[in-house]
Amino acid sequence: MINLGDVFPNFSADSTEGPIKLHSYLGDKWGIIFSHPSDYTPVCTTELGTVAKMMPEFTKRNVKVMAISCDTVEDHLGWIKDVQAYNNLTGDFPYPIIADPDRDLAVTLGMIDPDEKTASGMPLTCRAVFIVGPDKKLKLSILYPATTGRNFNEILRVIDSLQLTADKKVATPSGWCNGDNCMVLPSIPADEAKKMFPEHKVVQVPSGKEYIRTTPQPQ
């Protein structure tokens, strides 16, 4: 398994857009890598279409996207036609799908779902999401079972939080969305907080500890 803060493996693989070497592909951008149990499966077909429709939002956030599925490039190319038909998509497919027929990447990245297998008994990958920063380090990982489709609006929300908190000394509270109030980091002393966040407010709680400090989202 890869831990948060680790440099993400610079893997090389074939894809629907040709050979890819991860770090070169990402360049100075953020990256999302999301895995799929298998081609020609219903939930995955909805997910790939959803992400394709949301590509302008990812591009706006300087994020490159790639999918991984445990089948061949030839299978991926055929599957893309189904994805486009089901999701009413036209034109070129907007991101690559990586081939991993031998499960090498699935094992390396800790994505095997032990409870889900193919008809021949081969293990399927879980629905993993990895977000990689411009420094090539893992910023977030989420593992869903094969039976549960992902909410990519939540992943956009997470990217907004990661990009904000990478540069500003704030944290984002439960349910935060871009533009909402943030939390001043507990590590910032009170005097410094007054200078850095002049509009921040201290919320009084029964313990008397002044650790809940809200501030408008810094620009």
N, C-alpha and C positions, 0 to 999 in steps of 0.2 A: 504494500500500500504506500501511496505517496502522502506525505504529511503536508499540512499547510505551511507555506514558507519554503518548501523544497523546490529546487529547480526542476521543472517538469521535463521528463525524458525527451530528448531530441530525436524522436523516432523517425524512421524513413518508412514509407509505405506507398503502395499503388492506390490510386483513387480515380474517381470519374473524371478528374481534371488532369490526370497524369501523375507521375511520381511526385511525392510531397516529402519534404524534410521539415519537420514542424517549426523549428526556430526560424528558418529562412522564410517559411510561408507567413509566419506572423509578423516578421519584421519588427517595427516599433509599435505595433498595435496590441490591443487586448485580444484574447482568444477564448472562444467557447468550443469545447469538444464534447459532443453528446453521443452516447452509444445506444445501439439498438439490438435487441435479441436476435432478429433475423429479418431478411428481406421477405417481401410478400406476406406481411403480417398486418392485421388491421389497425392496432393501436399505433404502431410505428408509422403507418401511412398517414394517419391524422397528424402526427407530430411533425413529420418532415414537411407536410404542406403548411402547417401553422408557422413554422420557422421561415419557410420561403416567403410567405405573405408578410412576415415581420422584418424582413431583411433591411428595409429602409431605416427602421428604428435601431437595429444593430449597427448599421453603417454610420448613422448619425452619432453614435457613441464610440466610434473608432474601434469597433469590434469585428474581428473576422470569425467566421463560423465554419466548423466542419463536423460531419457526422461519421460514426464508425458503425459498421455492421459486419457480422461474421459470415459474409458471403463474398463472392468474387466481384470484380469490377463489371464483368459481363452481366451478372445478376443485377447489380446495382443499376446499370443503364436500362435494363428492361423494367425494373421496378419503378424508376423515375417516371416512366410513361404512365403507370398506374397512379402514382402520387399526383401528377399533374392533372390527370383526368378526374380523379376523385375530388380534388381541391380546387378545380376550375382555374388552373394555372396555365399560362401561355408563355412562350419564349424559352430562352435558355434557363436551365435550373441554376439558381444563384449561388450555390456553394457545393463544395466537393463532399462525396461520400467515400470514406476510406474502406478498403477491403481488408478483412482480417479472417480469412477462411480457416486458418490453423489455430486461431484463438491466441496467437502470440501476444498481441496488444492487450487483449482481454485479461490475460494472466498477469502481464507486466503491470498493468494499471489497476489490478484488483477489482475487476468488473464481473467476475463469474457469479451467476446466480445458482446456488447449489440445488434449489428446488425446482428449477425449470430446465427441461431437457428437450431435445429434438426427438422426432420419432425413432431415430437411430440410436438414441441414448447420449448424444453429444450435449454438453452443458451449454446453456444460453447465457449471453451477457445480461446483466441487469441494466436498468436505465440510469446510467451514470451521467452526471454533469460536472465538468471541470472548467473552471474559469482561471485563465492564466494571464498574468499581468505583463506589461511591456518588458519587465525585467526577467521574464520567462519563469517566474515563480508561481506556484499554485496559490491562488487567493481564496478559492472556495471549491468544495466538492459536495455533491449530494448524490446519494444512491437510492433509487427507487426500485422496487421489484418489477419484474417483467410485466406484471399484470396491471400496473398503475401508470397511466399517461401523465406527462409533466405539464405544469402550468407555466408557459413561457412568459406570460406577463409578470409573474413573480421573479423570473430570472432577469428580466429587464429591470425590475425594481432593485434587485440585488446588485446589478451592475452599477446603477446610479449611486447606490450606497458605497460600494467599493471604490468607485472613482472619486466620490466626494471625500471619503474618509482617508484616502491615500494622501491627499494634499492638505486637508484641513483638520485641525485637532478637535474633531467632534465625533460622536457616535450617533447612530440613528436608532430611534426607539421602535418598539413593536408597531407594525403596520405603517411605518414611515413611507411616504412617497415624496418624490422630488418636489422641493418647494416647502415642505412641512418644517416645523421646528425640529431642532436637533438637541442633543445632550452634550454639554461641556464635559470633556474627559475628566474623570475623577483625579487623574494625576496632575492636573493643572492647579496650582495654588490660587487661593481666592484673589489675592492682589493682582496676579497675572491675568486671571480670568476677567477681571474688571477692565483691563486694558485691551485684551484680545477680543472680548465679546461684551461691549458696553451696554448692549440691550438685553443681556441675559438676566434671567430671574431665578432666584433660589426658592425651591418649593419646600415648605415646612412640612415635616412628617413627625409622627409621635416620638421617634427615637431622638429627635433633636439634632440629628446629624445632617449637615447641609451638603449632601452628596448628589441630590437631584437638582440639576441646574439646566434650565432650558434656554435656548437661544435661537433666534431666526437663523435659517440656513445661511451660512457664509457664502459669499460669491467668489 
